[in-house]
Amino acid sequence: MRILSEILTAVKKGNPKALFASFIYFDHSFSIWLLLGALGPFIAEAFNLSGAQKGFMVAIPVISAAIFRLNFGHMFQYINGKYIAILGIALSLVPHLYMILRGYRISYDDLLWMGVFLGVAGASFAIALPMAGSNYPKEVQGLVLGLAAAGNIGAVLDGILFPPVARIIGWEHTFVLSGILLLIALVFVVLWASDKTKKNEGNKLYPVLAFFATVAFMVVLALSFQKGWFGITGNAGKLLIPILGSVFAIALMPLAFKKVFLERDTWVLMLAYSITFGGFVGMSSYIAMLLRDVYSVSKVEAGALMSLFAFTGAMIRPLGGHIADKVSGATALIYFLGGIALVNFLFALFTPPLLLGILMFLALYIFYGLGNGAIFQLVPHRWPYQTGLMTGIIGAAGGIGGFYLPTVNGIVFEATGAYNLAFALFGAIAVLCLIIVKILHAKWMEWAYVRYDYEKEKLVGIDPKSGRVVMEIAG
């Protein structure tokens, strides 16, 4: 009850309607983003897809969202987030309209380029979070951003709603009906969304043109490595997509924005988020097919379990932000990464029976959610005047992690007939990140733990000119 009371108190410190609009925008967009994962077992059966093809299909929306978050972060520095959200919703509806125009008859290649547009929905993260946070004071940023980002719960709709409907009316019609969620989000964004972020002066058209150029580039990439247009096919080409897409999007960013990539903390938080959010979204997009491969559960049961895991990871995220507000994200992240590594290594050592496997996946998703909340508690403290940009950049890293997880899972399963080796790799990466965060912990605590002095009515330890913490703050 105490935590609930603290949450309600924090929500009242800002604009609850704007927070709810950001949540709905992210929540419903998240559902559309992972749509191919929820319908994956039906699509795989219809097109007789191999393990690598399944992994690539669900990974395309994930990596596209990662790249577009860079564009959205760029646009957010110049343009009101409300207008970017409306544009994102409109583009996310393109696959639904195409499906109708084609009379519900599409190919596997169509699914790949359509996945790029579904990725625009996933990029909503880079707008929903800073837009929500702009309506609240810094001392509750961890909790507020956690509440907005609990839109991850949209994956629950994917698993609970879409597979049973697809079994009745077919996956093609289910795909089209899902567009209703985007229309609902559009209503709340138009009526309640609010962005109070101070915007940069300059050319507002350029970031929009850069975004559309990146969309076109990602469509070409998605199809080119499938069709061998560049002479590169197979797994090698697929694994190059995140690199080429990121380089293209970053190349179009202004030089002033590119400078953040020279900072060590940028890369460390990108690595951490590629593990926590990358694990959450990557596993959510693939787990229905993983459960089918390992435990032979039905398509509807696989979807229900996907919803259970996604619900757990999404609902626990605000708690991760709340814990980070209390002890700092720098401290909390060490423990959350340790939990992720432990569960992955357990899966690498043996394949548990179904019931134990479910419990272990629940534990994994809990650590994913807590870690997500902790990381974004750090962002407004470390980059107070570039929160939108850094949300896009770090969010992009999460999407890149989410691309490699299903892709690597598909490749490993096709090569070995099991997933143990993939879990071992993911566990090792989590340990590496944990070690780096531990080494930097003392330095990070100079800015990561900020307290509010209620007598002076200000945050203690922040330089008013730079917005950066200039002294170490004791508990």
Beta strands, then each sheet from edge to edge (+ up, - down):
strand 1: 452-453
strand 2: 458-459
sheet 1: 1+ 2-
end
